Structures are given as structure tokens and as C-alpha cells.
């Protein structure tokens, strides 16, 4: 008689359980990586706000808007109107870096801060808008709440909503964090900003 060998039901069950555990670990790992990236954006917003407030505390001026910056560094002065407007958003980056509040070197005329972990840029600017950077329009309604904002460009909608939920109310057109459009899944939000 020929005896046939094969897998028992118990062996098949064990293999299926192991495959299930592996799939669960991979999915959980992906979620953890995405959550870490979102947390990095939130931390970047908090760090930049701290840098702006520290600059303001030390020099009694806003970075970029500082009309006495040339007394301290080789740079350009702002207009000291209380808003980081006109060409001052790029200048704000340079002033913050020269003061040692952010890392990097900025020319004051064209270099933006990159969003950590994503493809967009971050601008410290007036809630009323600025002439540079071109095409960056603050979300509607923030100018009624504050004069200056930190604006994140090109965030995935899911990231923008998580950012809003962590720092405000999670509603795209209300509160101190606002977006330029509704948080539609699998879209990119042009501008997501938080009041300074």
C-alpha cells in the first residue's frame, strides 16, 4: 500500500495564522510610519512658531518685517508694519536663520523652508497675503483671527486634516488652522495654515 503524505489541518491553520500575523505587522508598520510623518509636520509648525516668538521676544520685531535687521547682519530690512507681507516671507527665513532660531542658510529672496517628509514648502507670512511667494494664497478667514500665519503647501488631504485635528478642530474652514479646500481623500491641499 502506498501512503500519501500531506499537510494536516493543524499545520495549515498554523501557516494561515502566521501569514495573518505578518500581514498585520506590515499594515501596522505602514500606519506607524505615516503617523510619524504627520507628527513631524506638527512638530515643524510648533518649532517654527516658537522660532518666530523667540525672535520677536529677542528683537521686538517680526522676522522678515524687522526694520533694524541690517544693524545686526548683512541682510535686508523689512517694513515693520506688523505683517510679514510684500517680499518678507523669504526674508523671514533668512532673519530666523541668522538669529540662530532655525537651521539652514537662506538668501532672503527665493529660498523656502521645505515641509518635512512631504513635497511642499512652508511660508511664514501675512494672513492677508504677500507678493512672494507667487501663487501662495492664505486660506480664507484667517486674517480675521490673526495677522501672520505659517502656511504649508501641497499637503495630502489626509495629512492636512490630521494636522488640523491635532492643533485645532479638524474642520477645514473654521478655527485657527484652515485649509484652502475641503479635506477630500486622495487630493492635495494647496495651502493649510495656522495662525501665529
DOSE-692345 format. One record per residue: residue number from 1; residue in one letter; x, y, z of N, C-alpha, C in turn. Coordinates in steps of 0.2 Angstrom, whole numbers, always signed. Example, Ala and Ser with C-alpha at 12.3 -4.5 7.8 and 13.67 -1.06 7.14 Angstrom:
! residues 2
BASE:1:A:+66:-28:+39:+62:-22:+39:+66:-16:+39
BASE:2:S:+64:-11:+35:+68:-5:+36:+64:+0:+39
! end
This chain:
! residues 196
BASE:1:X:+4:-6:+0:+0:+0:+0:+4:+6:+0
BASE:2:X:+2:+11:-4:+6:+17:-4:+3:+22:+1
BASE:3:X:+7:+25:+5:+5:+30:+10:+6:+37:+7
BASE:4:X:+1:+41:+7:+2:+48:+4:+3:+53:+10
BASE:5:X:+7:+57:+9:+9:+62:+14:+6:+69:+12
BASE:6:X:+4:+73:+17:+1:+80:+15:+1:+84:+22
BASE:7:X:-1:+90:+21:-2:+94:+27:-8:+92:+31
BASE:8:X:-8:+92:+37:-14:+91:+42:-17:+98:+42
BASE:9:X:-23:+98:+45:-27:+104:+46:-24:+108:+51
BASE:10:X:-21:+105:+56:-17:+109:+61:-11:+113:+58
BASE:11:X:-8:+110:+53:-2:+113:+50:-4:+119:+46
BASE:12:X:-10:+118:+42:-12:+123:+38:-15:+129:+42
BASE:13:X:-18:+127:+47:-20:+133:+52:-15:+137:+54
BASE:14:X:-9:+133:+56:-3:+137:+59:+0:+142:+54
BASE:15:X:+0:+139:+48:+3:+143:+42:-2:+149:+41
BASE:16:X:-8:+148:+41:-13:+154:+40:-12:+159:+45
BASE:17:X:-12:+157:+51:-11:+161:+57:-4:+165:+56
BASE:18:X:+1:+162:+54:+7:+166:+54:+7:+171:+48
BASE:19:X:+4:+169:+42:+3:+174:+37:-1:+180:+39
BASE:20:X:-6:+178:+43:-11:+184:+46:-7:+188:+50
BASE:21:X:-3:+186:+54:+1:+190:+59:+6:+194:+55
BASE:22:X:+9:+191:+50:+14:+195:+46:+11:+201:+42
BASE:23:X:+5:+200:+39:+1:+205:+36:-1:+210:+41
BASE:24:X:-3:+208:+47:-5:+213:+52:+1:+218:+54
BASE:25:X:+7:+215:+55:+13:+218:+56:+15:+223:+51
BASE:26:X:+14:+221:+45:+16:+226:+39:+11:+231:+39
BASE:27:X:+5:+230:+40:+0:+236:+40:+1:+240:+45
BASE:28:X:+2:+238:+51:+3:+242:+57:+9:+246:+56
BASE:29:X:+14:+243:+53:+21:+247:+52:+19:+253:+47
BASE:30:X:+15:+252:+42:+14:+257:+37:+10:+263:+41
BASE:31:X:+5:+261:+45:+2:+266:+49:+6:+270:+53
BASE:32:X:+11:+266:+57:+16:+270:+61:+20:+274:+58
BASE:33:X:+22:+273:+52:+27:+277:+48:+23:+283:+46
BASE:34:X:+17:+282:+43:+13:+288:+41:+11:+293:+47
BASE:35:X:+10:+290:+53:+8:+294:+59:+15:+298:+61
BASE:36:X:+20:+295:+60:+27:+298:+62:+28:+304:+57
BASE:37:X:+26:+303:+51:+27:+309:+46:+22:+314:+48
BASE:38:X:+16:+313:+50:+11:+318:+52:+14:+322:+58
BASE:39:X:+16:+318:+63:+19:+321:+69:+25:+326:+67
BASE:40:X:+29:+324:+62:+35:+328:+60:+32:+335:+58
BASE:41:X:+27:+335:+54:+24:+341:+51:+21:+345:+57
BASE:42:X:+18:+342:+62:+15:+346:+68:+21:+349:+72
BASE:43:X:+26:+345:+73:+32:+347:+76:+35:+353:+73
BASE:44:X:+35:+353:+66:+38:+358:+62:+34:+365:+63
BASE:45:X:+28:+364:+63:+24:+370:+64:+25:+373:+71
BASE:46:X:+25:+369:+76:+27:+371:+83:+34:+374:+83
BASE:47:X:+39:+371:+80:+45:+374:+81:+46:+380:+77
BASE:48:X:+43:+381:+71:+43:+387:+68:+39:+393:+72
BASE:49:X:+34:+391:+75:+30:+396:+79:+35:+398:+85
BASE:50:X:+38:+394:+88:+42:+395:+94:+48:+400:+91
BASE:51:X:+51:+398:+85:+56:+402:+82:+54:+409:+81
BASE:52:X:+48:+410:+78:+45:+417:+77:+44:+421:+84
BASE:53:X:+41:+417:+89:+40:+421:+95:+47:+422:+99
BASE:54:X:+52:+418:+98:+58:+419:+101:+62:+425:+98
BASE:55:X:+61:+426:+91:+64:+431:+88:+61:+438:+90
BASE:56:X:+54:+437:+90:+50:+443:+92:+52:+445:+99
BASE:57:X:+53:+441:+104:+55:+442:+111:+62:+445:+111
BASE:58:X:+66:+442:+107:+73:+445:+107:+74:+452:+104
BASE:59:X:+71:+453:+98:+72:+459:+94:+66:+464:+94
BASE:60:X:+61:+462:+97:+55:+466:+97:+52:+468:+90
BASE:61:X:+53:+463:+86:+51:+464:+79:+49:+457:+76
BASE:62:X:+46:+457:+71:+44:+450:+67:+50:+449:+63
BASE:63:X:+52:+442:+62:+57:+441:+57:+54:+442:+50
BASE:64:X:+58:+445:+46:+56:+447:+39:+53:+454:+39
BASE:65:X:+50:+456:+44:+47:+463:+45:+51:+467:+49
BASE:66:X:+57:+465:+51:+62:+468:+55:+65:+474:+51
BASE:67:X:+64:+480:+53:+67:+486:+50:+74:+488:+53
BASE:68:X:+76:+484:+58:+83:+485:+60:+88:+479:+59
BASE:69:X:+86:+475:+55:+90:+468:+54:+97:+470:+51
BASE:70:X:+97:+475:+47:+104:+477:+44:+109:+480:+49
BASE:71:X:+106:+481:+55:+111:+483:+61:+114:+477:+64
BASE:72:X:+111:+471:+63:+114:+465:+66:+118:+461:+60
BASE:73:X:+115:+461:+54:+118:+456:+49:+118:+459:+42
BASE:74:X:+121:+456:+38:+121:+458:+31:+115:+455:+28
BASE:75:X:+110:+459:+27:+103:+456:+25:+99:+462:+22
BASE:76:X:+93:+462:+22:+88:+467:+20:+83:+468:+26
BASE:77:X:+81:+474:+27:+76:+476:+32:+69:+475:+29
BASE:78:X:+65:+474:+34:+58:+473:+32:+55:+480:+33
BASE:79:X:+48:+481:+32:+45:+487:+33:+42:+489:+40
BASE:80:X:+42:+484:+44:+40:+485:+51:+33:+487:+52
BASE:81:X:+28:+484:+48:+21:+486:+48:+17:+481:+52
BASE:82:X:+21:+476:+55:+17:+471:+59:+15:+465:+55
BASE:83:X:+16:+465:+49:+14:+459:+45:+20:+457:+41
BASE:84:X:+21:+450:+40:+26:+448:+36:+23:+447:+29
BASE:85:X:+23:+453:+25:+20:+453:+19:+25:+456:+13
BASE:86:X:+22:+458:+8:+26:+460:+2:+32:+455:+0
BASE:87:X:+38:+456:+0:+43:+451:-1:+46:+448:+5
BASE:88:X:+43:+449:+11:+46:+447:+18:+46:+440:+20
BASE:89:X:+41:+436:+17:+41:+429:+19:+48:+425:+18
BASE:90:X:+52:+427:+12:+58:+424:+11:+63:+427:+16
BASE:91:X:+62:+433:+17:+67:+437:+22:+66:+434:+29
BASE:92:X:+60:+432:+31:+59:+429:+37:+63:+423:+38
BASE:93:X:+64:+419:+33:+68:+413:+34:+75:+415:+35
BASE:94:X:+77:+420:+32:+84:+422:+32:+85:+425:+39
BASE:95:X:+81:+429:+42:+82:+433:+48:+82:+427:+54
BASE:96:X:+77:+422:+53:+77:+417:+58:+83:+413:+58
BASE:97:X:+86:+412:+52:+92:+408:+52:+98:+412:+55
BASE:98:X:+99:+418:+53:+104:+422:+55:+104:+423:+63
BASE:99:X:+98:+423:+66:+97:+424:+73:+98:+417:+76
BASE:100:X:+99:+412:+73:+100:+405:+76:+94:+402:+78
BASE:101:X:+88:+404:+76:+82:+401:+78:+80:+395:+74
BASE:102:X:+82:+395:+67:+81:+389:+63:+88:+387:+60
BASE:103:X:+88:+381:+58:+94:+378:+54:+94:+380:+47
BASE:104:X:+99:+381:+44:+100:+382:+37:+102:+389:+35
BASE:105:X:+103:+390:+28:+105:+396:+26:+100:+398:+21
BASE:106:X:+98:+404:+21:+93:+407:+16:+95:+413:+13
BASE:107:X:+94:+414:+7:+96:+421:+4:+92:+426:+5
BASE:108:X:+86:+425:+8:+81:+431:+9:+77:+433:+3
BASE:109:X:+78:+430:-3:+74:+432:-9:+71:+426:-12
BASE:110:X:+73:+420:-11:+69:+415:-15:+69:+408:-12
BASE:111:X:+72:+407:-6:+73:+401:-3:+68:+399:+2
BASE:112:X:+64:+394:+1:+58:+392:+5:+61:+387:+10
BASE:113:X:+57:+386:+16:+58:+381:+20:+54:+375:+18
BASE:114:X:+57:+369:+17:+54:+363:+15:+49:+360:+20
BASE:115:X:+44:+357:+18:+40:+353:+23:+43:+347:+24
BASE:116:X:+44:+345:+31:+47:+339:+32:+43:+333:+30
BASE:117:X:+46:+328:+27:+43:+322:+25:+38:+322:+19
BASE:118:X:+37:+328:+16:+32:+329:+11:+35:+334:+6
BASE:119:X:+32:+335:+0:+35:+338:-6:+34:+346:-5
BASE:120:X:+30:+349:-1:+28:+356:-1:+33:+360:+2
BASE:121:X:+32:+367:+3:+36:+372:+6:+32:+374:+12
BASE:122:X:+35:+378:+17:+32:+381:+22:+34:+389:+22
BASE:123:X:+29:+393:+23:+30:+400:+22:+27:+403:+29
BASE:124:X:+31:+408:+32:+29:+412:+37:+27:+418:+34
BASE:125:X:+21:+420:+34:+19:+426:+30:+12:+429:+33
BASE:126:X:+10:+434:+30:+4:+438:+32:-2:+434:+31
BASE:127:X:-7:+434:+35:-13:+431:+34:-17:+435:+28
BASE:128:X:-15:+441:+27:-18:+445:+22:-15:+443:+15
BASE:129:X:-9:+439:+15:-6:+438:+8:+1:+442:+8
BASE:130:X:+4:+440:+3:+11:+443:+1:+12:+443:-6
BASE:131:X:+17:+447:-9:+18:+447:-16:+22:+441:-18
BASE:132:X:+27:+438:-13:+30:+432:-14:+29:+428:-8
BASE:133:X:+29:+422:-9:+30:+418:-15:+23:+418:-19
BASE:134:X:+25:+418:-26:+19:+419:-30:+15:+413:-30
BASE:135:X:+8:+414:-30:+3:+408:-30:+2:+405:-23
BASE:136:X:+5:+408:-18:+3:+405:-11:-2:+410:-8
BASE:137:X:-8:+408:-8:-14:+412:-5:-16:+409:+1
BASE:138:X:-16:+413:+7:-18:+411:+13:-25:+408:+13
BASE:139:X:-27:+403:+17:-34:+401:+17:-39:+407:+19
BASE:140:X:-45:+407:+17:-50:+412:+18:-51:+412:+26
BASE:141:X:-52:+418:+28:-55:+419:+35:-49:+420:+41
BASE:142:X:-43:+418:+39:-38:+418:+45:-36:+425:+46
BASE:143:X:-37:+430:+41:-35:+437:+43:-40:+440:+48
BASE:144:X:-45:+437:+49:-50:+440:+54:-48:+437:+61
BASE:145:X:-43:+432:+61:-41:+429:+68:-34:+432:+70
BASE:146:X:-30:+433:+65:-23:+434:+66:-20:+438:+60
BASE:147:X:-14:+441:+61:-10:+445:+56:-6:+441:+52
BASE:148:X:-3:+436:+55:+3:+431:+52:+1:+424:+53
BASE:149:X:+4:+420:+48:+2:+413:+48:+8:+409:+47
BASE:150:X:+8:+402:+48:+13:+398:+45:+9:+394:+40
BASE:151:X:+11:+394:+34:+7:+391:+28:+11:+385:+25
BASE:152:X:+8:+379:+25:+11:+373:+22:+7:+372:+16
BASE:153:X:+11:+371:+10:+9:+370:+4:+9:+363:+2
BASE:154:X:+5:+360:-2:+5:+354:-5:+5:+348:+0
BASE:155:X:+1:+349:+5:+0:+343:+9:-5:+338:+7
BASE:156:X:-5:+332:+7:-10:+327:+6:-16:+329:+10
BASE:157:X:-22:+328:+8:-28:+330:+12:-28:+326:+19
BASE:158:X:-26:+320:+19:-27:+316:+25:-22:+319:+30
BASE:159:X:-16:+321:+28:-11:+324:+32:-13:+331:+35
BASE:160:X:-16:+335:+30:-19:+342:+32:-24:+341:+37
BASE:161:X:-29:+336:+36:-34:+335:+41:-31:+333:+48
BASE:162:X:-27:+328:+48:-23:+326:+54:-20:+332:+58
BASE:163:X:-17:+336:+54:-13:+342:+56:-19:+347:+60
BASE:164:X:-24:+348:+56:-30:+352:+59:-33:+349:+65
BASE:165:X:-34:+343:+65:-37:+339:+71:-32:+340:+77
BASE:166:X:-26:+339:+76:-21:+339:+81:-20:+346:+84
BASE:167:X:-21:+351:+80:-19:+358:+83:-25:+362:+83
BASE:168:X:-31:+360:+81:-37:+364:+81:-43:+359:+81
BASE:169:X:-48:+361:+77:-55:+357:+77:-56:+352:+72
BASE:170:X:-51:+351:+67:-52:+347:+61:-57:+349:+56
BASE:171:X:-59:+355:+56:-64:+357:+51:-60:+362:+46
BASE:172:X:-60:+361:+40:-56:+364:+35:-56:+372:+35
BASE:173:X:-62:+374:+36:-64:+381:+35:-66:+385:+42
BASE:174:X:-64:+382:+47:-65:+385:+54:-59:+385:+58
BASE:175:X:-59:+389:+63:-54:+389:+68:-47:+392:+66
BASE:176:X:-42:+391:+70:-35:+394:+69:-31:+390:+64
BASE:177:X:-33:+384:+62:-30:+380:+57:-35:+380:+51
BASE:178:X:-33:+382:+45:-38:+382:+40:-34:+380:+33
BASE:179:X:-38:+377:+29:-36:+374:+23:-39:+378:+17
BASE:180:X:-36:+378:+11:-39:+381:+5:-44:+377:+2
BASE:181:X:-45:+371:+4:-51:+367:+1:-53:+361:+6
BASE:182:X:-58:+358:+5:-61:+353:+10:-56:+347:+9
BASE:183:X:-55:+343:+15:-51:+338:+15:-54:+332:+12
BASE:184:X:-54:+332:+5:-56:+326:+1:-50:+321:+1
BASE:185:X:-52:+315:+2:-47:+310:+2:-43:+309:-5
BASE:186:X:-37:+308:-5:-33:+307:-11:-32:+313:-15
BASE:187:X:-33:+319:-12:-31:+325:-15:-26:+329:-12
BASE:188:X:-23:+334:-15:-18:+338:-12:-21:+345:-10
BASE:189:X:-20:+347:-4:-22:+354:-2:-17:+359:-3
BASE:190:X:-18:+364:-7:-13:+369:-9:-10:+373:-3
BASE:191:X:-15:+375:+1:-12:+379:+7:-16:+376:+13
BASE:192:X:-12:+375:+18:-15:+373:+25:-11:+378:+30
BASE:193:X:-14:+382:+34:-11:+387:+38:-13:+387:+45
BASE:194:X:-9:+389:+49:-11:+390:+56:-9:+397:+58
BASE:195:X:-13:+400:+62:-12:+407:+65:-6:+407:+69
BASE:196:X:-2:+412:+69:+4:+414:+74:+1:+418:+79
! end
